């Protein structure tokens, strides 16, 4: 009887087999067909941390550090792993408002709940030290070391530039960058970004459910080591740069100093400037908006971007073209009766000995001489049949001086200035309805001319070199001081025969010795210079001065523009002279002049 | 009667081998699941794996003790053992400690013992003893009633201890009754009730009752001339409808939130992966990430780094799935199925009804644990906290399964001595 139902053992066995089969099918589905679980598992356990390389340092020409790195920390958050914690304590530690906290937290959650994002940027060492001890109270948060730029001396802000977080557009353009990365957006930081940034490293770590690190993934075979950025050796002379910025206190304008032989930029000053340390760290955004809204636009690099008519400093170029074209000889003399008169037009001049040759026309900055020379150049019927042809020839001389075109330097955002074209005058006056008289103001550096201080400094450099220039640049070596950049060794010759420069340089020397800029004279140094007073329809004239020294083996060529400062001789000349003295002698003797310049405030008047 | 000269005479080495494999493989997986860099030795007694080694050793000792008993001891003392177990079960409600909201543990020093585990083999013995009486037929109402009482008494007490998982295990003994002649309808009715239960939670109760009414009407069309069957059909409908209403009431008013959550998660009503669904989701992630060959011994990241909760106990199968992959998991499942079929065969070769019945009890209980535990880890069944036999970490469970199994092995070895 007991075995009546023993057939039922088969039912039971079949049931076991069915259950076993269901389990195996299910396993097959989960483990082999479905891939989302593998992905989820990686998300659970793998933590990708970017190892940021140190950004390259920036030195001046004498090995002094201009830009260094300072440790800072980004507080990262993985919202999924955040557990309840004391928000008040958290906010107090980090010194943030409760509302700001909520906002950041929501933003992080919106970005991703399981991917890390930056919760608070650039926490200082001090805050980090305190926070780190309490960090175990705050699961889901961790700290990622970063570096901040720091500037030992608050100088050269506009040329060094700054770095800031990448925007989405930059990420789209270059996949190297990820949200939260930093990139140079202006100055050297921008133009040498590729060299300075180095290469990011990646570490894959395993974390447990409490977000504790449990070692590296597969013994780190997928990890990469960050490669530090290369250091840059600039051509800047920190002492000179600082001195120039000091002289430009409470003034607007730009100074560019170049070593003529090499084209190395010794100083590049745009005033007003700012302390580069202001645009670093957590204070950056606040300071940036203040600088951005400042009516004197300190973020604007006047030395590179500012366009000024050159005024009388332009006369040497016309003299050189005249000599080269053969419309005058060094001995040609032209009389001046308080101006140049043609038809009903008068270009006025100031009283000075007359008539003038090339040398004395520069020495006294005679307007009449240059009006006459300019007209001879343009209206040279023997060589050029039309005004247009003469004008275009004249213009091509200017281009050989690097004017009206962008100098291929290693700084970003360099202005090209403006030299009007024949097409422009056709539009302005009507086709062929203009002549040398209509454009006479070009002869004395006025009118539509727009020249940047960098271009003008390059022109000065050409004078010093007697006819050629090397593109002005700001970095000379990368990685090691001996690893010189080859790019900036090409000589660019102007269309002027080098012998003509002798007379112009003599004239420039006389300007300082016995002409319009006697206050630029330095004992024991032969300075050549030229003043310029730029008529400014919007206010007081701009004061400009260009100079190089010493006369026979020039070491420095400099151009100074001071906005709304009046005569070139009043401010620009002494500033240039002090800069030359500072650079050549390393010590300025004329303390009285120096103090007077520093204390001059040209910012109030408009 | 003859005494055995050797306790291993007629000893079933195949079953013992399967047992040993499961226990030792379980130990390795516990080691992997809670592996700790600071305590690398699998013999480290401060860690779960070291302790499990002690549990395994003591279980083997327990097995030897069981084998040393006289073959008739268990049938003779079945009722006594049952009564003792019931008394202890009641006692634990008063002097036990509460763990995870269940007051079902005795604490002795460092160690905790769960009497509900031991009540299993006591109940199995008693049910077998009762059902093996010569004049007992399961078809009789009285027999059903007494058998039901034997099974439900411990269930009731364990439910009072708030340990639903352990209580459910006893229902598996219905398979024993089935083997002894209980109508298959009971299994079908049981299955249908479970189906209805699940449907009730998914579908609105009134729509469900309506659907059943429609099905009944269709049946009615075919049997409209047979009056007796019409009555039965109406009875079925009334029972089904009231069952649905009762389940709905229990689900909404009686069940505690955590129990409701577990059911919700399984049914997909709840998708909160951080809350109630976390266990199940992490369990599937761990197993799913294993792939075909698995990540290798000690290479499982999900289990090792604690993403899966209860990984050394109820969710031990995750470690197998993650580290040994589809291959290892399938092997483990096959070994279990093999063991279960082997036990059925062994039960069928018994000469005494008592031994056969007890054998089926062992099969049913192990099967139920296997079904529910792995079904839960794979997301096929609700999260019910019962261990995987021989695998899961824990002394009570290992001792209890060892006792359960080795009493049967003893009975099996003893079968030749019965005439």
Interface residues (C-beta under 8 A of the other chain):
Chain A: X2 X4 X5 X6 X8 X9 X11 X12 X13 X16 X17 X19 X20 X22 X23 X24 X26 X27 X28 X30 X31 X32 X34 X36 X37 X38 X40 X41 X42 X44 X45 X80 X206 X207 X208 X209 X210 X214
Chain B: X175 X178 X179 X180 X181 X184 X274 X281 X282 X284 X285 X286 X287 X288 X289 X290 X291 X292 X301 X302 X304 X305 X306 X307 X321 X325 X326 X329 X330 X333 X334 X336 X337 X340 X341 X344 X347 X348 X353 X356 X363 X367 X370 X371 X374 X375 X378 X380
